[in-house]
Amino acid sequence: MNKFSSFAEFYPYYLSEHQNPVCRALHYIGSTLVIAVLLYALVTQQWSWLWLLPVIGYGFAWLGHFLFEHNKPATFQYPFYSLAADWVMFKDFLTGQLKHKLAVKSV
């Protein structure tokens, strides 16, 4: 079991577990839908929609891992780092930084 003492150490490992572009795309779909549902719930004040957030966020990501990446999601071993890394990966994708970071050797 890898032990990471910081998020900076964890993130390259996280990216190494997300080499398949379809897996990453499913992560992005889930993250986008999480934002959309969260905004909808906030605007309409229909708080009952909030229960969908973990189902949508993790559901799409886990499908990507089980069906395309063929590995165990990092969430199971590193839940907090993994949640943060998912949003950082989404940000890196949106800002065009992900391609470079994927090319960097991981742990």
C-alpha positions in Angstrom: 0.0 0.0 0.0 1.4 3.4 -1.0 1.5 6.1 1.6 1.5 9.6 0.5 2.5 12.4 2.8 1.0 15.2 0.7 -1.4 15.8 -2.1 1.5 16.8 -4.4 2.9 13.3 -4.0 -0.6 11.7 -4.5 -1.6 13.6 -7.7 0.9 11.9 -10.1 -0.2 8.5 -8.8 -3.8 9.5 -9.3 -3.1 10.5 -12.9 -1.3 7.2 -13.5 -4.6 5.5 -12.6 -6.4 7.5 -15.2 -4.6 6.8 -18.5 -7.6 5.7 -20.4 -9.3 8.7 -22.1 -12.8 7.2 -21.9 -12.3 6.8 -18.2 -11.3 10.4 -17.9 -14.2 11.5 -20.0 -16.6 9.7 -17.7 -15.0 11.6 -14.8 -15.6 14.9 -16.6 -19.2 14.0 -17.4 -19.8 13.1 -13.8 -18.1 16.3 -12.5 -20.1 18.5 -15.0 -23.3 16.9 -13.9 -22.5 17.4 -10.2 -22.0 21.1 -10.8 -25.2 21.3 -12.8 -27.3 19.5 -10.2 -25.7 21.5 -7.4 -26.5 24.8 -9.2 -30.0 23.6 -10.0 -30.6 22.7 -6.3 -29.2 26.0 -5.1 -31.2 28.1 -7.6 -34.5 26.3 -7.2 -33.9 25.5 -3.5 -35.0 21.9 -4.2 -32.6 20.3 -1.7 -33.8 16.8 -2.4 -31.7 16.8 -5.6 -28.5 16.9 -3.5 -28.6 13.2 -2.7 -27.8 12.6 -6.4 -24.4 14.3 -6.1 -22.3 11.3 -4.9 -24.3 8.9 -7.1 -23.5 11.0 -10.2 -20.0 11.9 -9.3 -18.8 8.5 -8.2 -21.1 6.5 -10.6 -19.6 7.9 -13.8 -16.1 7.7 -12.4 -16.4 4.1 -11.2 -17.9 3.0 -14.5 -14.8 4.4 -16.2 -12.5 2.5 -13.9 -14.4 -0.8 -14.0 -15.2 -0.9 -17.7 -12.3 1.0 -19.4 -9.4 1.5 -17.0 -9.7 -1.9 -15.4 -8.4 -0.8 -12.1 -9.8 -0.1 -8.6 -10.8 3.5 -8.1 -8.4 5.4 -5.8 -11.4 6.5 -3.8 -11.4 3.2 -2.0 -7.9 3.6 -0.7 -7.5 7.4 -0.6 -11.0 9.0 -0.3 -10.1 12.6 0.5 -7.1 12.9 -1.8 -9.0 11.2 -4.6 -12.0 13.6 -4.3 -9.6 16.6 -4.4 -7.6 15.0 -7.3 -10.7 14.5 -9.3 -11.5 18.2 -9.2 -7.9 19.1 -9.9 -7.8 16.8 -12.9 -11.0 18.4 -14.2 -9.5 21.8 -13.8 -6.3 20.6 -15.5 -8.4 19.3 -18.4 -10.4 22.5 -18.7 -7.3 24.7 -18.7 -5.3 22.5 -21.1 -2.7 21.5 -18.5 -3.6 17.8 -18.3 -1.8 16.5 -21.4 1.5 17.8 -20.0 0.8 16.4 -16.5 -0.1 13.0 -17.9 3.2 12.8 -19.7 5.1 13.3 -16.5 6.2 10.1 -14.9 4.2 9.0 -11.9 5.3 7.4 -8.7 
